């Protein structure tokens, strides 16, 4: 079963863009691999991207498939970093 959490998606979307740094709110951009037709991957795999960066990742023509993966990977790492350093991601 794929993990879904509207609360987590909203938390990610509340951050600044993890790519260009644009002041949030952003959008929770899911990883674009390992999904089925019409299905998104786990909500645990969301990166905070502004609408421009999210569009470029999903629809843009300026990146190869490998560059898209690297772009998303960097954004995801930066998203997790923002969540931890801001104290918004807490362990129980």
PDB file of N, CA, C and O in Angstrom:
ATOM      1  N   UNK A   1       0.835  -1.180   0.000  1.00  0.00           N
ATOM      2  CA  UNK A   1       0.000   0.000   0.000  1.00  0.00           C
ATOM      3  C   UNK A   1       0.887   1.254   0.000  1.00  0.00           C
ATOM      4  O   UNK A   1       1.866   1.326   0.743  1.00  0.00           O
ATOM      5  N   UNK A   2       0.547   2.210  -0.812  1.00  0.00           N
ATOM      6  CA  UNK A   2       1.316   3.446  -0.938  1.00  0.00           C
ATOM      7  C   UNK A   2       0.930   4.414   0.171  1.00  0.00           C
ATOM      8  O   UNK A   2      -0.253   4.649   0.415  1.00  0.00           O
ATOM      9  N   UNK A   3       1.939   4.979   0.847  1.00  0.00           N
ATOM     10  CA  UNK A   3       1.695   5.904   1.952  1.00  0.00           C
ATOM     11  C   UNK A   3       1.157   7.229   1.430  1.00  0.00           C
ATOM     12  O   UNK A   3       1.728   7.833   0.522  1.00  0.00           O
ATOM     13  N   UNK A   4       0.054   7.669   2.017  1.00  0.00           N
ATOM     14  CA  UNK A   4      -0.567   8.938   1.665  1.00  0.00           C
ATOM     15  C   UNK A   4      -0.745   9.769   2.931  1.00  0.00           C
ATOM     16  O   UNK A   4      -1.184   9.257   3.961  1.00  0.00           O
ATOM     17  N   UNK A   5      -0.402  11.056   2.847  1.00  0.00           N
ATOM     18  CA  UNK A   5      -0.591  11.950   3.978  1.00  0.00           C
ATOM     19  C   UNK A   5      -0.768  13.371   3.476  1.00  0.00           C
ATOM     20  O   UNK A   5       0.186  14.028   3.056  1.00  0.00           O
ATOM     21  N   UNK A   6      -2.011  13.831   3.529  1.00  0.00           N
ATOM     22  CA  UNK A   6      -2.279  15.212   3.143  1.00  0.00           C
ATOM     23  C   UNK A   6      -1.534  16.173   4.069  1.00  0.00           C
ATOM     24  O   UNK A   6      -1.055  17.214   3.618  1.00  0.00           O
ATOM     25  N   UNK A   7      -1.432  15.841   5.343  1.00  0.00           N
ATOM     26  CA  UNK A   7      -0.722  16.678   6.314  1.00  0.00           C
ATOM     27  C   UNK A   7       0.753  16.838   5.910  1.00  0.00           C
ATOM     28  O   UNK A   7       1.299  17.939   5.968  1.00  0.00           O
ATOM     29  N   UNK A   8       1.387  15.740   5.504  1.00  0.00           N
ATOM     30  CA  UNK A   8       2.790  15.806   5.098  1.00  0.00           C
ATOM     31  C   UNK A   8       2.949  16.595   3.798  1.00  0.00           C
ATOM     32  O   UNK A   8       3.875  17.396   3.669  1.00  0.00           O
ATOM     33  N   UNK A   9       2.049  16.372   2.834  1.00  0.00           N
ATOM     34  CA  UNK A   9       2.126  17.128   1.570  1.00  0.00           C
ATOM     35  C   UNK A   9       1.987  18.625   1.837  1.00  0.00           C
ATOM     36  O   UNK A   9       2.691  19.432   1.230  1.00  0.00           O
ATOM     37  N   UNK A  10       1.093  18.992   2.732  1.00  0.00           N
ATOM     38  CA  UNK A  10       0.932  20.411   3.085  1.00  0.00           C
ATOM     39  C   UNK A  10       2.173  20.952   3.785  1.00  0.00           C
ATOM     40  O   UNK A  10       2.568  22.095   3.555  1.00  0.00           O
ATOM     41  N   UNK A  11       2.784  20.144   4.630  1.00  0.00           N
ATOM     42  CA  UNK A  11       4.016  20.550   5.306  1.00  0.00           C
ATOM     43  C   UNK A  11       5.116  20.818   4.284  1.00  0.00           C
ATOM     44  O   UNK A  11       5.799  21.839   4.358  1.00  0.00           O
ATOM     45  N   UNK A  12       5.287  19.912   3.339  1.00  0.00           N
ATOM     46  CA  UNK A  12       6.297  20.093   2.288  1.00  0.00           C
ATOM     47  C   UNK A  12       5.986  21.350   1.474  1.00  0.00           C
ATOM     48  O   UNK A  12       6.882  22.137   1.170  1.00  0.00           O
ATOM     49  N   UNK A  13       4.721  21.529   1.128  1.00  0.00           N
ATOM     50  CA  UNK A  13       4.327  22.678   0.313  1.00  0.00           C
ATOM     51  C   UNK A  13       4.481  24.002   1.058  1.00  0.00           C
ATOM     52  O   UNK A  13       4.501  25.059   0.427  1.00  0.00           O
ATOM     53  N   UNK A  14       4.588  23.967   2.365  1.00  0.00           N
ATOM     54  CA  UNK A  14       4.759  25.204   3.136  1.00  0.00           C
ATOM     55  C   UNK A  14       6.190  25.735   3.073  1.00  0.00           C
ATOM     56  O   UNK A  14       6.453  26.861   3.496  1.00  0.00           O
ATOM     57  N   UNK A  15       7.104  24.940   2.552  1.00  0.00           N
ATOM     58  CA  UNK A  15       8.521  25.309   2.508  1.00  0.00           C
ATOM     59  C   UNK A  15       8.842  26.201   1.313  1.00  0.00           C
ATOM     60  O   UNK A  15       8.052  26.327   0.378  1.00  0.00           O
ATOM     61  N   UNK A  16      10.023  26.816   1.369  1.00  0.00           N
ATOM     62  CA  UNK A  16      10.564  27.523   0.207  1.00  0.00           C
ATOM     63  C   UNK A  16      10.958  26.482  -0.844  1.00  0.00           C
ATOM     64  O   UNK A  16      11.155  25.309  -0.525  1.00  0.00           O
ATOM     65  N   UNK A  17      11.067  26.917  -2.079  1.00  0.00           N
ATOM     66  CA  UNK A  17      11.462  26.012  -3.153  1.00  0.00           C
ATOM     67  C   UNK A  17      12.834  25.426  -2.851  1.00  0.00           C
ATOM     68  O   UNK A  17      13.787  26.154  -2.573  1.00  0.00           O
ATOM     69  N   UNK A  18      12.921  24.112  -2.908  1.00  0.00           N
ATOM     70  CA  UNK A  18      14.163  23.412  -2.601  1.00  0.00           C
ATOM     71  C   UNK A  18      15.126  23.407  -3.776  1.00  0.00           C
ATOM     72  O   UNK A  18      16.214  22.838  -3.685  1.00  0.00           O
ATOM     73  N   UNK A  19      14.741  24.032  -4.873  1.00  0.00           N
ATOM     74  CA  UNK A  19      15.625  24.127  -6.032  1.00  0.00           C
ATOM     75  C   UNK A  19      16.150  25.546  -6.209  1.00  0.00           C
ATOM     76  O   UNK A  19      17.357  25.780  -6.135  1.00  0.00           O
ATOM     77  N   UNK A  20      15.240  26.497  -6.445  1.00  0.00           N
ATOM     78  CA  UNK A  20      15.674  27.873  -6.727  1.00  0.00           C
ATOM     79  C   UNK A  20      15.627  28.781  -5.505  1.00  0.00           C
ATOM     80  O   UNK A  20      16.150  29.894  -5.544  1.00  0.00           O
ATOM     81  N   UNK A  21      15.001  28.317  -4.412  1.00  0.00           N
ATOM     82  CA  UNK A  21      14.936  29.106  -3.189  1.00  0.00           C
ATOM     83  C   UNK A  21      13.803  30.111  -3.129  1.00  0.00           C
ATOM     84  O   UNK A  21      13.728  30.889  -2.178  1.00  0.00           O
ATOM     85  N   UNK A  22      12.913  30.118  -4.122  1.00  0.00           N
ATOM     86  CA  UNK A  22      11.782  31.048  -4.112  1.00  0.00           C
ATOM     87  C   UNK A  22      10.999  30.884  -2.805  1.00  0.00           C
ATOM     88  O   UNK A  22      10.770  29.766  -2.342  1.00  0.00           O
ATOM     89  N   UNK A  23      10.601  31.996  -2.231  1.00  0.00           N
ATOM     90  CA  UNK A  23       9.864  31.977  -0.981  1.00  0.00           C
ATOM     91  C   UNK A  23       8.560  31.209  -1.136  1.00  0.00           C
ATOM     92  O   UNK A  23       7.825  31.408  -2.104  1.00  0.00           O
ATOM     93  N   UNK A  24       8.276  30.328  -0.177  1.00  0.00           N
ATOM     94  CA  UNK A  24       7.072  29.508  -0.208  1.00  0.00           C
ATOM     95  C   UNK A  24       5.825  30.326  -0.009  1.00  0.00           C
ATOM     96  O   UNK A  24       5.913  31.515   0.297  1.00  0.00           O
ATOM     97  N   UNK A  25       4.682  29.734  -0.170  1.00  0.00           N
ATOM     98  CA  UNK A  25       4.528  28.296  -0.272  1.00  0.00           C
ATOM     99  C   UNK A  25       4.929  27.746  -1.635  1.00  0.00           C
ATOM    100  O   UNK A  25       4.928  28.441  -2.651  1.00  0.00           O
ATOM    101  N   UNK A  26       5.270  26.465  -1.601  1.00  0.00           N
ATOM    102  CA  UNK A  26       5.660  25.738  -2.804  1.00  0.00           C
ATOM    103  C   UNK A  26       4.588  24.714  -3.138  1.00  0.00           C
ATOM    104  O   UNK A  26       3.444  24.823  -2.697  1.00  0.00           O
ATOM    105  N   UNK A  27       4.973  23.728  -3.916  1.00  0.00           N
ATOM    106  CA  UNK A  27       4.105  22.595  -4.240  1.00  0.00           C
ATOM    107  C   UNK A  27       4.841  21.321  -3.856  1.00  0.00           C
ATOM    108  O   UNK A  27       6.068  21.267  -3.944  1.00  0.00           O
ATOM    109  N   UNK A  28       4.119  20.308  -3.437  1.00  0.00           N
ATOM    110  CA  UNK A  28       4.712  19.012  -3.116  1.00  0.00           C
ATOM    111  C   UNK A  28       4.843  18.225  -4.416  1.00  0.00           C
ATOM    112  O   UNK A  28       3.858  17.701  -4.936  1.00  0.00           O
ATOM    113  N   UNK A  29       6.056  18.149  -4.933  1.00  0.00           N
ATOM    114  CA  UNK A  29       6.320  17.494  -6.219  1.00  0.00           C
ATOM    115  C   UNK A  29       6.774  16.049  -5.985  1.00  0.00           C
ATOM    116  O   UNK A  29       7.821  15.804  -5.386  1.00  0.00           O
ATOM    117  N   UNK A  30       5.972  15.103  -6.465  1.00  0.00           N
ATOM    118  CA  UNK A  30       6.297  13.691  -6.316  1.00  0.00           C
ATOM    119  C   UNK A  30       7.396  13.279  -7.290  1.00  0.00           C
ATOM    120  O   UNK A  30       7.556  13.864  -8.361  1.00  0.00           O
ATOM    121  N   UNK A  31       8.145  12.261  -6.890  1.00  0.00           N
ATOM    122  CA  UNK A  31       9.148  11.659  -7.765  1.00  0.00           C
ATOM    123  C   UNK A  31       8.427  11.057  -8.970  1.00  0.00           C
ATOM    124  O   UNK A  31       7.366  10.451  -8.823  1.00  0.00           O
ATOM    125  N   UNK A  32       8.993  11.222 -10.142  1.00  0.00           N
ATOM    126  CA  UNK A  32       8.336  10.780 -11.377  1.00  0.00           C
ATOM    127  C   UNK A  32       8.883   9.465 -11.909  1.00  0.00           C
ATOM    128  O   UNK A  32       9.102   9.319 -13.112  1.00  0.00           O
ATOM    129  N   UNK A  33       9.100   8.518 -11.025  1.00  0.00           N
ATOM    130  CA  UNK A  33       9.454   7.178 -11.482  1.00  0.00           C
ATOM    131  C   UNK A  33       8.940   6.174 -10.467  1.00  0.00           C
ATOM    132  O   UNK A  33       8.738   6.501  -9.298  1.00  0.00           O
ATOM    133  N   UNK A  34       8.733   4.965 -10.920  1.00  0.00           N
ATOM    134  CA  UNK A  34       8.217   3.936 -10.043  1.00  0.00           C
ATOM    135  C   UNK A  34       6.730   4.062  -9.777  1.00  0.00           C
ATOM    136  O   UNK A  34       6.224   3.543  -8.782  1.00  0.00           O
ATOM    137  N   UNK A  35       6.034   4.748 -10.662  1.00  0.00           N
ATOM    138  CA  UNK A  35       4.590   4.921 -10.487  1.00  0.00           C
ATOM    139  C   UNK A  35       3.863   4.242 -11.630  1.00  0.00           C
ATOM    140  O   UNK A  35       4.439   3.977 -12.685  1.00  0.00           O
ATOM    141  N   UNK A  36       2.595   3.967 -11.403  1.00  0.00           N
ATOM    142  CA  UNK A  36       1.760   3.384 -12.441  1.00  0.00           C
ATOM    143  C   UNK A  36       0.988   4.467 -13.158  1.00  0.00           C
ATOM    144  O   UNK A  36       1.030   5.633 -12.766  1.00  0.00           O
ATOM    145  N   UNK A  37       0.289   4.090 -14.196  1.00  0.00           N
ATOM    146  CA  UNK A  37      -0.486   5.045 -14.972  1.00  0.00           C
ATOM    147  C   UNK A  37      -1.540   5.712 -14.068  1.00  0.00           C
ATOM    148  O   UNK A  37      -2.403   5.042 -13.500  1.00  0.00           O
ATOM    149  N   UNK A  38      -1.449   7.013 -13.952  1.00  0.00           N
ATOM    150  CA  UNK A  38      -2.399   7.769 -13.151  1.00  0.00           C
ATOM    151  C   UNK A  38      -2.146   7.706 -11.658  1.00  0.00           C
ATOM    152  O   UNK A  38      -2.919   8.266 -10.880  1.00  0.00           O
ATOM    153  N   UNK A  39      -1.086   7.041 -11.240  1.00  0.00           N
ATOM    154  CA  UNK A  39      -0.772   6.908  -9.821  1.00  0.00           C
ATOM    155  C   UNK A  39       0.536   7.597  -9.485  1.00  0.00           C
ATOM    156  O   UNK A  39       1.475   7.587 -10.281  1.00  0.00           O
ATOM    157  N   UNK A  40       0.596   8.190  -8.315  1.00  0.00           N
ATOM    158  CA  UNK A  40       1.816   8.819  -7.854  1.00  0.00           C
ATOM    159  C   UNK A  40       2.515   7.880  -6.881  1.00  0.00           C
ATOM    160  O   UNK A  40       1.893   6.992  -6.298  1.00  0.00           O
ATOM    161  N   UNK A  41       3.816   8.088  -6.716  1.00  0.00           N
ATOM    162  CA  UNK A  41       4.567   7.308  -5.741  1.00  0.00           C
ATOM    163  C   UNK A  41       4.166   7.763  -4.339  1.00  0.00           C
ATOM    164  O   UNK A  41       3.339   8.662  -4.186  1.00  0.00           O
ATOM    165  N   UNK A  42       4.737   7.157  -3.349  1.00  0.00           N
ATOM    166  CA  UNK A  42       4.466   7.482  -1.952  1.00  0.00           C
ATOM    167  C   UNK A  42       4.612   8.973  -1.677  1.00  0.00           C
ATOM    168  O   UNK A  42       5.487   9.633  -2.238  1.00  0.00           O
ATOM    169  N   UNK A  43       3.758   9.494  -0.819  1.00  0.00           N
ATOM    170  CA  UNK A  43       3.873  10.898  -0.419  1.00  0.00           C
ATOM    171  C   UNK A  43       5.178  11.167   0.331  1.00  0.00           C
ATOM    172  O   UNK A  43       5.580  12.323   0.465  1.00  0.00           O
ATOM    173  N   UNK A  44       5.841  10.127   0.819  1.00  0.00           N
ATOM    174  CA  UNK A  44       7.140  10.297   1.466  1.00  0.00           C
ATOM    175  C   UNK A  44       8.190  10.791   0.470  1.00  0.00           C
ATOM    176  O   UNK A  44       9.230  11.315   0.869  1.00  0.00           O
ATOM    177  N   UNK A  45       7.916  10.625  -0.817  1.00  0.00           N
ATOM    178  CA  UNK A  45       8.838  11.050  -1.872  1.00  0.00           C
ATOM    179  C   UNK A  45       8.325  12.325  -2.536  1.00  0.00           C
ATOM    180  O   UNK A  45       8.028  12.342  -3.730  1.00  0.00           O
ATOM    181  N   UNK A  46       8.226  13.388  -1.744  1.00  0.00           N
ATOM    182  CA  UNK A  46       7.803  14.704  -2.223  1.00  0.00           C
ATOM    183  C   UNK A  46       8.904  15.717  -1.967  1.00  0.00           C
ATOM    184  O   UNK A  46       9.537  15.711  -0.911  1.00  0.00           O
ATOM    185  N   UNK A  47       9.125  16.579  -2.937  1.00  0.00           N
ATOM    186  CA  UNK A  47      10.080  17.678  -2.789  1.00  0.00           C
ATOM    187  C   UNK A  47       9.327  18.992  -2.904  1.00  0.00           C
ATOM    188  O   UNK A  47       8.362  19.097  -3.661  1.00  0.00           O
ATOM    189  N   UNK A  48       9.765  19.987  -2.157  1.00  0.00           N
ATOM    190  CA  UNK A  48       9.153  21.322  -2.205  1.00  0.00           C
ATOM    191  C   UNK A  48       9.684  22.060  -3.431  1.00  0.00           C
ATOM    192  O   UNK A  48      10.867  22.394  -3.495  1.00  0.00           O
ATOM    193  N   UNK A  49       8.809  22.314  -4.402  1.00  0.00           N
ATOM    194  CA  UNK A  49       9.195  23.047  -5.607  1.00  0.00           C
ATOM    195  C   UNK A  49       8.190  24.162  -5.876  1.00  0.00           C
ATOM    196  O   UNK A  49       6.984  23.977  -5.714  1.00  0.00           O
ATOM    197  N   UNK A  50       8.698  25.316  -6.287  1.00  0.00           N
ATOM    198  CA  UNK A  50       7.811  26.407  -6.699  1.00  0.00           C
ATOM    199  C   UNK A  50       7.112  25.968  -7.992  1.00  0.00           C
ATOM    200  O   UNK A  50       7.566  25.025  -8.640  1.00  0.00           O
ATOM    201  N   UNK A  51       6.025  26.630  -8.375  1.00  0.00           N
ATOM    202  CA  UNK A  51       5.317  26.224  -9.597  1.00  0.00           C
ATOM    203  C   UNK A  51       6.210  26.198 -10.841  1.00  0.00           C
ATOM    204  O   UNK A  51       6.056  25.317 -11.687  1.00  0.00           O
ATOM    205  N   UNK A  52       7.133  27.142 -10.960  1.00  0.00           N
ATOM    206  CA  UNK A  52       8.013  27.178 -12.133  1.00  0.00           C
ATOM    207  C   UNK A  52       8.931  25.964 -12.183  1.00  0.00           C
ATOM    208  O   UNK A  52       9.053  25.320 -13.225  1.00  0.00           O
ATOM    209  N   UNK A  53       9.580  25.648 -11.059  1.00  0.00           N
ATOM    210  CA  UNK A  53      10.480  24.493 -11.018  1.00  0.00           C
ATOM    211  C   UNK A  53       9.706  23.186 -11.169  1.00  0.00           C
ATOM    212  O   UNK A  53      10.185  22.255 -11.817  1.00  0.00           O
ATOM    213  N   UNK A  54       8.515  23.109 -10.579  1.00  0.00           N
ATOM    214  CA  UNK A  54       7.688  21.911 -10.692  1.00  0.00           C
ATOM    215  C   UNK A  54       7.287  21.688 -12.151  1.00  0.00           C
ATOM    216  O   UNK A  54       7.344  20.563 -12.648  1.00  0.00           O
ATOM    217  N   UNK A  55       6.886  22.750 -12.826  1.00  0.00           N
ATOM    218  CA  UNK A  55       6.525  22.642 -14.244  1.00  0.00           C
ATOM    219  C   UNK A  55       7.734  22.184 -15.065  1.00  0.00           C
ATOM    220  O   UNK A  55       7.616  21.304 -15.918  1.00  0.00           O
ATOM    221  N   UNK A  56       8.886  22.783 -14.802  1.00  0.00           N
ATOM    222  CA  UNK A  56      10.089  22.428 -15.556  1.00  0.00           C
ATOM    223  C   UNK A  56      10.432  20.960 -15.355  1.00  0.00           C
ATOM    224  O   UNK A  56      10.844  20.281 -16.295  1.00  0.00           O
ATOM    225  N   UNK A  57      10.263  20.471 -14.132  1.00  0.00           N
ATOM    226  CA  UNK A  57      10.533  19.065 -13.840  1.00  0.00           C
ATOM    227  C   UNK A  57       9.562  18.155 -14.591  1.00  0.00           C
ATOM    228  O   UNK A  57       9.980  17.175 -15.207  1.00  0.00           O
ATOM    229  N   UNK A  58       8.282  18.474 -14.543  1.00  0.00           N
ATOM    230  CA  UNK A  58       7.261  17.595 -15.126  1.00  0.00           C
ATOM    231  C   UNK A  58       7.036  17.799 -16.621  1.00  0.00           C
ATOM    232  O   UNK A  58       6.817  16.830 -17.347  1.00  0.00           O
ATOM    233  N   UNK A  59       7.087  19.045 -17.090  1.00  0.00           N
ATOM    234  CA  UNK A  59       6.686  19.345 -18.459  1.00  0.00           C
ATOM    235  C   UNK A  59       7.776  19.972 -19.320  1.00  0.00           C
ATOM    236  O   UNK A  59       7.678  19.977 -20.547  1.00  0.00           O
ATOM    237  N   UNK A  60       8.800  20.491 -18.686  1.00  0.00           N
ATOM    238  CA  UNK A  60       9.833  21.225 -19.412  1.00  0.00           C
ATOM    239  C   UNK A  60      10.610  20.362 -20.380  1.00  0.00           C
ATOM    240  O   UNK A  60      10.637  19.137 -20.265  1.00  0.00           O
ATOM    241  N   UNK A  61      11.236  21.013 -21.324  1.00  0.00           N
ATOM    242  CA  UNK A  61      11.979  20.298 -22.372  1.00  0.00           C
ATOM    243  C   UNK A  61      13.487  20.533 -22.275  1.00  0.00           C
ATOM    244  O   UNK A  61      14.239  20.083 -23.140  1.00  0.00           O
ATOM    245  N   UNK A  62      13.936  21.236 -21.228  1.00  0.00           N
ATOM    246  CA  UNK A  62      15.341  21.615 -21.160  1.00  0.00           C
ATOM    247  C   UNK A  62      16.222  20.577 -20.476  1.00  0.00           C
ATOM    248  O   UNK A  62      17.444  20.730 -20.469  1.00  0.00           O
ATOM    249  N   UNK A  63      15.632  19.509 -19.893  1.00  0.00           N
ATOM    250  CA  UNK A  63      16.424  18.506 -19.178  1.00  0.00           C
ATOM    251  C   UNK A  63      16.227  17.115 -19.772  1.00  0.00           C
ATOM    252  O   UNK A  63      15.143  16.757 -20.232  1.00  0.00           O
ATOM    253  N   UNK A  64      17.303  16.351 -19.745  1.00  0.00           N
ATOM    254  CA  UNK A  64      17.210  14.937 -20.120  1.00  0.00           C
ATOM    255  C   UNK A  64      16.570  14.174 -18.958  1.00  0.00           C
ATOM    256  O   UNK A  64      16.383  14.726 -17.874  1.00  0.00           O
ATOM    257  N   UNK A  65      16.244  12.929 -19.187  1.00  0.00           N
ATOM    258  CA  UNK A  65      15.674  12.096 -18.134  1.00  0.00           C
ATOM    259  C   UNK A  65      16.625  12.007 -16.937  1.00  0.00           C
ATOM    260  O   UNK A  65      16.188  12.094 -15.790  1.00  0.00           O
ATOM    261  N   UNK A  66      17.903  11.838 -17.198  1.00  0.00           N
ATOM    262  CA  UNK A  66      18.896  11.752 -16.122  1.00  0.00           C
ATOM    263  C   UNK A  66      18.996  13.087 -15.372  1.00  0.00           C
ATOM    264  O   UNK A  66      19.108  13.094 -14.147  1.00  0.00           O
ATOM    265  N   UNK A  67      18.958  14.191 -16.078  1.00  0.00           N
ATOM    266  CA  UNK A  67      19.017  15.500 -15.433  1.00  0.00           C
ATOM    267  C   UNK A  67      17.779  15.736 -14.568  1.00  0.00           C
ATOM    268  O   UNK A  67      17.876  16.343 -13.501  1.00  0.00           O
ATOM    269  N   UNK A  68      16.632  15.267 -15.017  1.00  0.00           N
ATOM    270  CA  UNK A  68      15.402  15.381 -14.213  1.00  0.00           C
ATOM    271  C   UNK A  68      15.543  14.607 -12.910  1.00  0.00           C
ATOM    272  O   UNK A  68      15.164  15.096 -11.846  1.00  0.00           O
ATOM    273  N   UNK A  69      16.087  13.402 -12.996  1.00  0.00           N
ATOM    274  CA  UNK A  69      16.294  12.596 -11.791  1.00  0.00           C
ATOM    275  C   UNK A  69      17.242  13.299 -10.827  1.00  0.00           C
ATOM    276  O   UNK A  69      16.977  13.360  -9.626  1.00  0.00           O
ATOM    277  N   UNK A  70      18.337  13.824 -11.344  1.00  0.00           N
ATOM    278  CA  UNK A  70      19.306  14.523 -10.497  1.00  0.00           C
ATOM    279  C   UNK A  70      18.703  15.796  -9.899  1.00  0.00           C
ATOM    280  O   UNK A  70      18.953  16.113  -8.736  1.00  0.00           O
ATOM    281  N   UNK A  71      17.918  16.519 -10.683  1.00  0.00           N
ATOM    282  CA  UNK A  71      17.241  17.728 -10.227  1.00  0.00           C
ATOM    283  C   UNK A  71      16.320  17.394  -9.063  1.00  0.00           C
ATOM    284  O   UNK A  71      16.359  18.054  -8.025  1.00  0.00           O
ATOM    285  N   UNK A  72      15.483  16.360  -9.239  1.00  0.00           N
ATOM    286  CA  UNK A  72      14.557  15.975  -8.181  1.00  0.00           C
ATOM    287  C   UNK A  72      15.304  15.471  -6.956  1.00  0.00           C
ATOM    288  O   UNK A  72      14.931  15.805  -5.831  1.00  0.00           O
ATOM    289  N   UNK A  73      16.353  14.673  -7.151  1.00  0.00           N
ATOM    290  CA  UNK A  73      17.125  14.160  -6.016  1.00  0.00           C
ATOM    291  C   UNK A  73      17.689  15.302  -5.169  1.00  0.00           C
ATOM    292  O   UNK A  73      17.604  15.262  -3.941  1.00  0.00           O
ATOM    293  N   UNK A  74      18.263  16.318  -5.817  1.00  0.00           N
ATOM    294  CA  UNK A  74      18.806  17.470  -5.076  1.00  0.00           C
ATOM    295  C   UNK A  74      17.695  18.201  -4.335  1.00  0.00           C
ATOM    296  O   UNK A  74      17.869  18.594  -3.181  1.00  0.00           O
ATOM    297  N   UNK A  75      16.553  18.385  -4.994  1.00  0.00           N
ATOM    298  CA  UNK A  75      15.422  19.078  -4.371  1.00  0.00           C
ATOM    299  C   UNK A  75      14.903  18.280  -3.176  1.00  0.00           C
ATOM    300  O   UNK A  75      14.551  18.866  -2.151  1.00  0.00           O
ATOM    301  N   UNK A  76      14.851  16.975  -3.292  1.00  0.00           N
ATOM    302  CA  UNK A  76      14.375  16.137  -2.194  1.00  0.00           C
ATOM    303  C   UNK A  76      15.304  16.246  -0.990  1.00  0.00           C
ATOM    304  O   UNK A  76      14.847  16.406   0.141  1.00  0.00           O
ATOM    305  N   UNK A  77      16.601  16.160  -1.236  1.00  0.00           N
ATOM    306  CA  UNK A  77      17.580  16.291  -0.151  1.00  0.00           C
ATOM    307  C   UNK A  77      17.440  17.655   0.516  1.00  0.00           C
ATOM    308  O   UNK A  77      17.469  17.749   1.743  1.00  0.00           O
ATOM    309  N   UNK A  78      17.290  18.705  -0.275  1.00  0.00           N
ATOM    310  CA  UNK A  78      17.123  20.047   0.284  1.00  0.00           C
ATOM    311  C   UNK A  78      15.808  20.179   1.056  1.00  0.00           C
ATOM    312  O   UNK A  78      15.746  20.897   2.055  1.00  0.00           O
ATOM    313  N   UNK A  79      14.769  19.499   0.605  1.00  0.00           N
ATOM    314  CA  UNK A  79      13.483  19.511   1.308  1.00  0.00           C
ATOM    315  C   UNK A  79      13.627  18.878   2.686  1.00  0.00           C
ATOM    316  O   UNK A  79      13.198  19.457   3.684  1.00  0.00           O
ATOM    317  N   UNK A  80      14.226  17.695   2.744  1.00  0.00           N
ATOM    318  CA  UNK A  80      14.421  17.013   4.025  1.00  0.00           C
ATOM    319  C   UNK A  80      15.286  17.865   4.945  1.00  0.00           C
ATOM    320  O   UNK A  80      15.015  17.959   6.142  1.00  0.00           O
ATOM    321  N   UNK A  81      16.316  18.481   4.397  1.00  0.00           N
ATOM    322  CA  UNK A  81      17.192  19.367   5.180  1.00  0.00           C
ATOM    323  C   UNK A  81      16.393  20.525   5.779  1.00  0.00           C
ATOM    324  O   UNK A  81      16.544  20.842   6.959  1.00  0.00           O
ATOM    325  N   UNK A  82      15.539  21.158   4.961  1.00  0.00           N
ATOM    326  CA  UNK A  82      14.708  22.255   5.464  1.00  0.00           C
ATOM    327  C   UNK A  82      13.782  21.778   6.578  1.00  0.00           C
ATOM    328  O   UNK A  82      13.630  22.453   7.596  1.00  0.00           O
ATOM    329  N   UNK A  83      13.166  20.614   6.385  1.00  0.00           N
ATOM    330  CA  UNK A  83      12.244  20.087   7.387  1.00  0.00           C
ATOM    331  C   UNK A  83      12.946  19.825   8.715  1.00  0.00           C
ATOM    332  O   UNK A  83      12.423  20.165   9.776  1.00  0.00           O
ATOM    333  N   UNK A  84      14.126  19.222   8.656  1.00  0.00           N
ATOM    334  CA  UNK A  84      14.860  18.900   9.885  1.00  0.00           C
ATOM    335  C   UNK A  84      15.391  20.157  10.550  1.00  0.00           C
ATOM    336  O   UNK A  84      15.198  20.352  11.750  1.00  0.00           O
ATOM    337  N   UNK A  85      16.062  21.018   9.777  1.00  0.00           N
ATOM    338  CA  UNK A  85      16.691  22.198  10.366  1.00  0.00           C
ATOM    339  C   UNK A  85      15.681  23.209  10.894  1.00  0.00           C
ATOM    340  O   UNK A  85      16.003  23.976  11.801  1.00  0.00           O
ATOM    341  N   UNK A  86      14.473  23.226  10.352  1.00  0.00           N
ATOM    342  CA  UNK A  86      13.451  24.154  10.831  1.00  0.00           C
ATOM    343  C   UNK A  86      12.687  23.596  12.031  1.00  0.00           C
ATOM    344  O   UNK A  86      11.879  24.299  12.637  1.00  0.00           O
ATOM    345  N   UNK A  87      12.942  22.337  12.369  1.00  0.00           N
ATOM    346  CA  UNK A  87      12.249  21.706  13.479  1.00  0.00           C
ATOM    347  C   UNK A  87      10.855  21.224  13.127  1.00  0.00           C
ATOM    348  O   UNK A  87      10.097  20.831  14.013  1.00  0.00           O
ATOM    349  N   UNK A  88      10.504  21.248  11.854  1.00  0.00           N
ATOM    350  CA  UNK A  88       9.160  20.824  11.441  1.00  0.00           C
ATOM    351  C   UNK A  88       9.032  19.321  11.315  1.00  0.00           C
ATOM    352  O   UNK A  88       7.926  18.783  11.372  1.00  0.00           O
ATOM    353  N   UNK A  89      10.150  18.638  11.144  1.00  0.00           N
ATOM    354  CA  UNK A  89      10.142  17.174  11.072  1.00  0.00           C
ATOM    355  C   UNK A  89      10.679  16.682  12.406  1.00  0.00           C
ATOM    356  O   UNK A  89      11.852  16.864  12.731  1.00  0.00           O
ATOM    357  N   UNK A  90       9.807  16.063  13.159  1.00  0.00           N
ATOM    358  CA  UNK A  90      10.170  15.624  14.515  1.00  0.00           C
ATOM    359  C   UNK A  90       9.987  14.129  14.641  1.00  0.00           C
ATOM    360  O   UNK A  90       9.072  13.545  14.060  1.00  0.00           O
ATOM    361  N   UNK A  91      10.864  13.523  15.403  1.00  0.00           N
ATOM    362  CA  UNK A  91      10.712  12.090  15.667  1.00  0.00           C
ATOM    363  C   UNK A  91       9.888  11.930  16.938  1.00  0.00           C
ATOM    364  O   UNK A  91       9.786  12.839  17.762  1.00  0.00           O
ATOM    365  N   UNK A  92       9.320  10.772  17.064  1.00  0.00           N
ATOM    366  CA  UNK A  92       8.496  10.512  18.259  1.00  0.00           C
ATOM    367  C   UNK A  92       9.118   9.444  19.101  1.00  0.00           C
ATOM    368  O   UNK A  92       8.574   9.088  20.146  1.00  0.00           O
TER     369      UNK A  92
END
